[in-house]
Structures are given as structure tokens and as C-alpha cells.
Amino acid sequence: MDEGRRSDTMKTIKLILLFMAIVCVLILIAASLLPKEDIKKIKNVEHPFGMSPMYPVKDYDPKLTSFALNVIPIMKAAEDYKTEKKAFAKSLEELRPYLEKQNLKSEYMDSLFKYRGYSYFSKDTYYCISIRLGQDPSLEYTSNDKTWRFCPGDGSQDKEVKLKINPN
């Protein structure tokens, strides 16, 4: 490639990059001019990867309650394990036989063990179950104080939430 043609190519590349930078700046300026009401509407839109970290959490929330109901078999398995072994299981895998005794659907078992939508850990006196709600947020249950907590996962404050869930 001769020197003149190379110089023209470099000029073209520089112009394209400059154009792209200007477009990015214009997008940022346009976004900053949105009214706050429109920003609030955007926050409440369903997140493409599940629930948004900005989900408007409230006590007895029907959506969170539906997720929490899926935890009942794990809660029952954890309590059955503790009754039999006098200690909480250390992992979800240790609860597998207790879950299998409940004759759960294969889709539920897959979500626990294959797709990792749920996580479980325990300490000496309690256990904690977490459900992934999206890319970042989760809903967590802690057995010692029987609390549910919405964890946005984006660095903002977790929020304790009351849910009507009866594991018995």
C-alpha cells in the first residue's frame, strides 16, 4: 500500500472514531435530559435477565411470595436432616435424599442441582437459602430469625421483607 493511500485510510478511521465518540456523548446528554418520572418508569420495567435490582420491594409482595414458596421443600428437608442428624446439612447436596423423599417434580430438582438457581449454606444454629431472581438480585431466607431479605446485588442496601410462607 502506498503512503498516500495509507494516510487516507488512517484519516477515514480517525473520522469514524470521532463520529462514534460524538454519538456516545449525544446519547449521554439525551439520557441526562430525561424527566425523573421517565427514569422511574424505566426502573420498574422487567429486567432482561430476570428481576431488576431496583425492584420496588414491599411486604407481602405476591411476586416475591411466589419465589419464596419454592423454598418450602428445601426448608422441610433442612429440618428433617437436622432432626435425624442433630445438625444442619452443610450443603444442598447433603439434602438431596431428603428432597427426593418428597417426590418433587424433576424440573424442581433440576433447578436445584443442575441450573443452580438456589444456594444453601449453614452455620451451627441456622441455615440460609438463597434464590437467584435475576443477574444480580436474590431473595434470602435465614432460619434462626425466620427472615426474608431482598438482596439487590448491586451494592445498595438489602431490604428485609415480610412474606406469608408456612413451611408446614
C-alpha positions, 0 to 999 in steps of 0.5 A: 500500500502506498503512503498516500493511500495509507494516510487516507485510510488512517484519516477515514478511521480517525473520522469514524472514531470521532463520529462514534465518540460524538454519538456516545456523548449525544446519547449521554446528554439525551439520557441526562435530559430525561424527566425523573418520572421517565427514569422511574418508569424505566426502573420498574420495567422487567429486567432482561435477565430476570428481576431488576435490582431496583425492584420496588420491594414491599411486604407481602409482595405476591411476586416475591411470595411466589419465589419464596414458596419454592423454598418450602421443600428445601426448608422441610428437608433442612429440618428433617436432616437436622432432626435425624442428624442433630445438625444442619446439612452443610450443603444442598447436596447433603439434602438431596435424599431428603428432597427426593423423599418428597417426590418433587417434580424433576424440573424442581430438582433440576433447578436445584442441582443442575441450573443452580438457581438456589444456594444453601449454606449453614452455620451451627444454629441456622441455615440460609437459602438463597434464590437467584431472581435475576443477574444480580438480585436474590431473595434470602431466607435465614432460619434462626430469625425466620427472615426474608431479605431482598438482596439487590446485588448491586451494592445498595442496601438489602431490604428485609421483607415480610412474606406469608410462607408456612413451611408446614 
